[in-house]
């Protein structure tokens, strides 16, 4: 079935677009934030001979959230790193099977990561970070949330990749 004629995908396109734009904005803000914080750490340490004792822990939390949310964005663009040699050696029907298998395995991994992330959050529910004194689960929530959004994007873009004779990377 063509994804353009599928009513669910037509109805979901605006939601998908808004979610993707929001995640892009949040990812850029997170990246800019930890970039500025790392520069401030270097400035404080080597110019002022002081230390921002809280910045390293904060940057680690921001990086975890940034990686997990950006991973979902990569999934939305179907741009995760993959090896296409086998795909390119197969006829279109074989490519479809390989791509479906890859999608199923990726979705299974995302769902496993959601489950493991929930377990991690549950184990750290009553712990607090040593320097910032914030609940550790607020940092580790990035794992199940990012994996769930990635799984959602995988499902929403399931039919968007019709196999062709060309590699995904046009430079090959």
C-alpha positions as CSV (number, residue, x, y, z in Angstrom):
1,X,0.0,0.0,0.0
2,X,1.3,3.5,-0.9
3,X,2.0,5.5,2.2
4,X,0.6,8.6,0.6
5,X,-2.8,7.0,0.3
6,X,-2.8,5.5,3.8
7,X,-5.2,7.7,5.9
8,X,-3.2,7.1,9.1
9,X,0.0,8.4,7.6
10,X,-1.8,11.4,6.0
11,X,-3.4,12.3,9.4
12,X,-0.1,11.7,11.3
13,X,2.1,13.9,9.0
14,X,1.4,17.2,10.7
15,X,1.9,15.6,14.2
16,X,5.1,13.9,13.0
17,X,6.3,17.2,11.5
18,X,5.6,19.2,14.7
19,X,7.2,16.5,16.9
20,X,10.3,16.4,14.7
21,X,10.6,20.2,14.7
22,X,10.2,20.3,18.4
23,X,12.8,17.6,18.9
24,X,15.2,19.4,16.5
25,X,14.8,22.6,18.5
26,X,15.3,20.9,21.8
27,X,18.4,19.0,20.5
28,X,19.9,22.3,19.2
29,X,19.3,24.0,22.6
30,X,20.8,21.0,24.5
31,X,23.9,21.0,22.2
32,X,24.4,24.8,22.5
33,X,23.9,24.6,26.2
34,X,26.6,22.0,26.8
35,X,28.9,23.6,24.4
36,X,28.6,26.9,26.3
37,X,29.0,25.1,29.6
38,X,32.2,23.3,28.5
39,X,33.6,26.6,27.2
40,X,32.8,28.2,30.6
41,X,34.4,25.4,32.4
42,X,37.6,25.9,30.4
43,X,37.5,29.6,30.9
44,X,36.9,29.4,34.6
45,X,39.6,26.7,35.1
46,X,42.4,28.2,33.0
47,X,41.8,31.9,33.1
48,X,40.2,32.5,36.4
49,X,41.8,29.6,38.2
50,X,38.4,28.6,39.6
51,X,36.1,25.7,38.9
52,X,32.4,25.4,38.1
53,X,32.0,22.3,40.3
54,X,28.4,21.7,39.1
55,X,29.0,22.0,35.3
56,X,30.5,18.6,34.6
57,X,27.5,16.7,36.1
58,X,25.1,19.0,34.4
59,X,26.8,18.6,31.0
60,X,26.7,14.8,31.4
61,X,22.9,14.9,32.0
62,X,22.4,17.3,29.0
63,X,24.5,15.0,26.8
64,X,22.5,12.0,27.7
65,X,19.2,13.8,26.9
66,X,20.8,15.2,23.7
67,X,22.0,11.8,22.5
68,X,18.7,10.0,23.1
69,X,16.5,12.7,21.6
70,X,18.9,13.1,18.6
71,X,18.9,9.4,18.1
72,X,15.1,9.6,17.6
73,X,15.6,12.4,15.1
74,X,18.1,10.2,13.2
75,X,15.5,7.5,13.2
76,X,12.9,9.9,11.8
77,X,15.2,10.6,8.9
78,X,16.0,6.9,8.6
79,X,19.7,7.9,8.7
80,X,21.2,5.5,11.3
81,X,24.6,4.1,10.2
82,X,24.2,0.9,8.3
83,X,26.1,-1.3,5.8
84,X,24.3,-1.4,2.5
85,X,26.5,-4.0,0.7
86,X,24.0,-6.9,1.1
87,X,21.1,-4.6,0.2
88,X,22.7,-3.5,-3.0
89,X,23.5,-7.1,-4.1
90,X,19.9,-8.2,-3.8
91,X,17.0,-7.8,-6.2
92,X,14.2,-5.4,-5.1
93,X,12.2,-8.1,-3.4
94,X,15.2,-9.2,-1.4
95,X,16.0,-5.6,-0.5
96,X,12.4,-5.2,0.9
97,X,12.9,-8.3,3.0
98,X,16.3,-7.1,4.4
99,X,14.8,-3.6,5.1
100,X,11.8,-5.1,6.8
101,X,14.1,-7.3,8.9
102,X,16.3,-4.3,9.8
103,X,13.1,-2.4,10.8
104,X,11.9,-5.2,13.0
105,X,15.3,-5.6,14.7
106,X,15.6,-1.8,15.2
107,X,12.1,-1.6,16.7
108,X,12.9,-4.6,19.0
109,X,16.0,-2.9,20.1
110,X,14.2,0.4,20.8
111,X,11.5,-1.5,22.8
112,X,14.2,-3.4,24.8
113,X,15.9,0.0,25.5
114,X,12.5,1.4,26.7
115,X,12.1,-1.6,29.1
116,X,15.7,-1.3,30.3
117,X,15.4,2.4,30.7
118,X,12.3,2.0,32.8
119,X,14.2,-0.5,35.0
120,X,17.1,2.0,35.4
121,X,14.7,4.8,36.3
122,X,13.0,2.5,38.8
123,X,16.3,1.6,40.4
124,X,17.4,5.3,40.7
125,X,14.1,6.7,41.8
126,X,15.2,7.6,45.3
127,X,18.8,8.5,44.5
128,X,20.0,12.1,44.2
129,X,23.0,13.4,42.3
130,X,25.9,14.4,44.5
131,X,26.6,17.9,43.2
132,X,23.3,19.2,41.8
133,X,21.1,17.4,44.3
134,X,18.5,16.6,41.7
135,X,16.8,13.2,41.4
136,X,18.9,10.8,39.3
137,X,15.8,9.5,37.5
138,X,15.4,13.0,35.9
139,X,18.6,12.3,34.0
140,X,17.9,8.6,33.3
141,X,14.4,9.3,32.0
142,X,16.2,10.3,28.8
143,X,16.7,6.6,28.0
144,X,13.1,5.3,27.9
145,X,11.7,8.6,26.6
146,X,14.3,8.8,23.7
147,X,13.9,5.1,22.9
148,X,10.1,5.4,22.9
149,X,10.2,8.4,20.6
150,X,12.6,6.6,18.3
151,X,10.3,3.5,18.2
152,X,7.4,5.8,17.4
153,X,9.4,7.4,14.6
154,X,10.4,4.0,13.3
155,X,6.7,3.0,13.2
156,X,5.6,6.2,11.5
157,X,8.3,6.0,8.8
158,X,7.9,2.2,8.3
159,X,6.8,2.3,4.7
160,X,8.7,5.4,3.7
161,X,11.7,3.6,2.2
162,X,11.0,2.0,-1.1
163,X,14.0,-0.1,-2.2
164,X,15.8,1.2,-5.3
165,X,18.9,0.3,-7.1
166,X,20.8,3.2,-5.6
167,X,22.6,3.3,-2.3
168,X,21.2,5.6,0.4
169,X,24.5,7.4,0.5
170,X,24.8,9.1,-2.9
171,X,28.5,9.4,-2.6
172,X,29.0,5.6,-3.0
